[in-house]
Amino acid sequence: MPLADAHQADIGVLADRDVRLAVDEVELFTLVRNLVDNAIRYSPEGGAIDLAIGLEGDRVVLTCSDAGPGIPPDERIKVLEPFYRTPGTASRGSGLGLSIVKTIADRLAGDIRMGYVDQINKVGARVSVSLPVQLISNGTADSSRPGCRPFNRAAEGAPESPDVAE
């Protein structure tokens, strides 16, 4: 990602197991790209950005955490609106990233939660998208669902589920 390179972003990915999302690949790519792009834009140069994939019951939770200022509670609904930008932010952008994430999540029967990475100091944004999931039990693709592909290969020693703050 050119933007990640330009910001010298430190991007990490954690996953606890393979999951199958019965969603269109382009929609999933667009959702993840907008989450990560938003995190890069609001993090300081060289800041850490983590994308975690975990399970909560029958849902897969994609969580993107960054090293930026975070999203204040009174702004969390507003940032999901098209073209909204939090007042006083220096980052460049159109204000569409999280509204695109919301549109896709809504279309996929998902929900969005937001919180701070550091609850005590109220910094760092944590945005989680919860989507219906079908576990891969035998490692084969389900040909009955177009675009249904494994999302990520499990990382050894990854946590059971992402730490999601609301």
Backbone torsions as a table, in degrees:
resi	resn	phi	psi	omega
1	MET	NA	119.6	-179.5
2	PRO	-58.1	-38.9	-180.0
3	LEU	-63.4	-41.1	177.8
4	ALA	-63.0	-41.8	178.0
5	ASP	-63.8	-43.9	-179.0
6	ALA	-62.6	-34.2	-180.0
7	HIS	-93.0	0.6	-176.6
8	GLN	50.1	43.0	-177.3
9	ALA	-70.5	140.3	176.7
10	ASP	-99.2	97.6	-174.5
11	ILE	-101.7	126.9	177.9
12	GLY	-122.9	153.7	179.6
13	VAL	-131.1	131.1	175.8
14	LEU	-122.5	137.6	175.7
15	ALA	-144.9	143.0	-178.9
16	ASP	-98.5	-14.7	177.5
17	ARG	-171.9	168.0	174.5
18	ASP	-72.4	141.1	174.8
19	VAL	-134.9	154.5	176.3
20	ARG	-115.0	123.6	175.6
21	LEU	-105.4	122.9	-179.5
22	ALA	-83.5	65.2	-177.7
23	VAL	-135.9	162.1	175.6
24	ASP	-66.0	133.8	-178.1
25	GLU	-60.2	-38.4	-179.0
26	VAL	-65.9	-41.6	178.1
27	GLU	-63.3	-43.9	179.2
28	LEU	-62.8	-45.5	178.0
29	PHE	-58.7	-45.5	-178.9
30	THR	-63.1	-41.8	178.8
31	LEU	-61.8	-50.7	-178.2
32	VAL	-65.8	-43.3	-179.2
33	ARG	-60.5	-41.3	179.8
34	ASN	-69.3	-36.6	175.0
35	LEU	-60.7	-49.2	-177.4
36	VAL	-68.6	-42.2	179.0
37	ASP	-59.4	-43.6	178.4
38	ASN	-62.2	-43.1	179.6
39	ALA	-62.9	-41.5	179.2
40	ILE	-63.1	-45.7	-176.9
41	ARG	-61.7	-32.1	-175.4
42	TYR	-100.6	-2.6	177.6
43	SER	-92.3	151.9	175.7
44	PRO	-68.6	160.0	177.8
45	GLU	-54.7	131.9	-178.9
46	GLY	80.0	5.4	-177.4
47	GLY	-70.0	153.7	179.1
48	ALA	-83.7	136.4	175.5
49	ILE	-130.4	124.4	-178.8
50	ASP	-118.4	132.7	173.9
51	LEU	-112.7	119.2	-179.2
52	ALA	-116.0	141.6	178.0
53	ILE	-122.8	121.3	-179.5
54	GLY	-146.4	172.7	-179.5
55	LEU	-110.4	140.3	171.1
56	GLU	-132.9	98.6	-176.4
57	GLY	64.7	-125.0	-179.6
58	ASP	-99.1	28.1	-179.6
59	ARG	-127.2	145.2	170.6
60	VAL	-98.3	137.3	-178.9
61	VAL	-116.7	120.0	175.0
62	LEU	-99.2	120.9	-178.4
63	THR	-121.9	126.5	176.8
64	CYS	-113.1	122.2	-179.7
65	SER	-118.3	143.1	-179.4
66	ASP	-133.8	177.5	-177.7
67	ALA	-105.4	19.3	-178.7
68	GLY	-82.2	-164.6	-176.4
69	PRO	-74.3	-13.2	-176.7
70	GLY	86.6	171.5	179.8
71	ILE	-114.6	114.2	-180.0
72	PRO	-59.5	147.4	-178.2
73	PRO	-52.5	-37.9	-178.1
74	ASP	-75.5	-6.1	178.0
75	GLU	-104.0	-10.0	-169.9
76	ARG	-65.2	-33.8	175.6
77	ILE	-77.3	-40.0	-176.8
78	LYS	-63.7	-39.0	-176.9
79	VAL	-67.1	-11.3	176.8
80	LEU	-87.2	-5.7	179.0
81	GLU	-86.3	141.8	179.2
82	PRO	-58.7	136.5	175.3
83	PHE	70.9	4.9	178.4
84	TYR	-79.3	134.8	175.2
85	ARG	-129.6	134.6	179.9
86	THR	-61.7	128.5	-179.7
87	PRO	-57.1	139.4	176.4
88	GLY	85.4	3.0	179.4
89	THR	-82.5	140.0	-178.5
90	ALA	-91.4	-13.0	-175.3
91	SER	-71.1	149.5	178.6
92	ARG	-89.5	147.6	177.5
93	GLY	161.7	171.1	-176.1
94	SER	-95.1	-12.5	-175.4
95	GLY	83.1	21.5	-178.6
96	LEU	-103.5	-20.5	-171.7
97	GLY	-51.7	-57.2	-177.2
98	LEU	-74.2	-25.0	175.4
99	SER	-70.5	-33.1	174.6
100	ILE	-66.7	-42.9	177.2
101	VAL	-58.2	-45.5	-179.5
102	LYS	-63.4	-43.9	179.9
103	THR	-59.1	-45.7	179.9
104	ILE	-67.7	-44.8	178.9
105	ALA	-58.7	-43.5	178.0
106	ASP	-60.5	-44.1	-178.7
107	ARG	-65.0	-28.0	-177.9
108	LEU	-99.0	16.7	-179.0
109	ALA	61.2	36.5	179.9
110	GLY	-103.1	174.1	173.5
111	ASP	-138.2	160.8	-177.0
112	ILE	-120.4	136.0	173.4
113	ARG	-124.9	146.4	178.7
114	MET	-131.3	151.1	176.3
115	GLY	-165.0	-173.8	176.0
116	TYR	-96.3	147.8	171.4
117	VAL	-67.8	-45.6	178.3
118	ASP	-111.3	98.4	-177.1
119	GLN	-64.7	-32.9	-177.5
120	ILE	-68.6	-50.2	-178.3
121	ASN	-90.0	-4.2	178.0
122	LYS	54.0	56.2	176.7
123	VAL	-135.5	160.1	-179.9
124	GLY	78.2	129.2	177.8
125	ALA	-92.9	140.3	172.2
126	ARG	-126.6	116.1	179.6
127	VAL	-118.9	124.1	-179.3
128	SER	-118.8	137.0	176.0
129	VAL	-118.7	123.3	-179.6
130	SER	-105.1	126.8	-177.8
131	LEU	-130.8	152.7	174.8
132	PRO	-60.8	145.8	-176.1
133	VAL	-134.6	154.2	170.8
134	GLN	-126.8	118.8	-178.6
135	LEU	-69.1	146.4	173.0
136	ILE	-86.0	114.9	-178.3
137	SER	-100.2	-29.8	-177.3
138	ASN	-120.0	5.9	176.2
139	GLY	77.5	7.2	179.9
140	THR	-105.5	151.6	179.5
141	ALA	-75.5	147.2	177.5
142	ASP	-89.3	100.8	-174.8
143	SER	-70.9	-9.6	179.5
144	SER	-78.4	-12.0	-179.7
145	ARG	-118.1	103.4	179.1
146	PRO	-57.9	138.3	177.3
147	GLY	77.4	5.1	-177.8
148	CYS	-86.9	110.4	-176.3
149	ARG	-134.6	156.0	173.2
150	PRO	-58.6	135.9	-178.4
151	PHE	-82.2	-43.1	-176.1
152	ASN	-157.9	148.5	176.3
153	ARG	-84.5	136.9	-177.5
154	ALA	-61.3	141.7	175.4
155	ALA	-97.6	132.6	179.5
156	GLU	-60.7	135.8	177.5
157	GLY	76.6	8.1	179.0
158	ALA	-68.9	150.3	180.0
159	PRO	-64.7	160.3	-179.4
160	GLU	-61.1	-40.0	178.2
161	SER	-154.2	158.0	-179.5
162	PRO	-68.6	149.8	175.9
163	ASP	-82.1	103.0	-174.5
164	VAL	-106.7	120.8	176.2
165	ALA	-97.7	140.0	177.6
166	GLU	-108.2	NA	NA
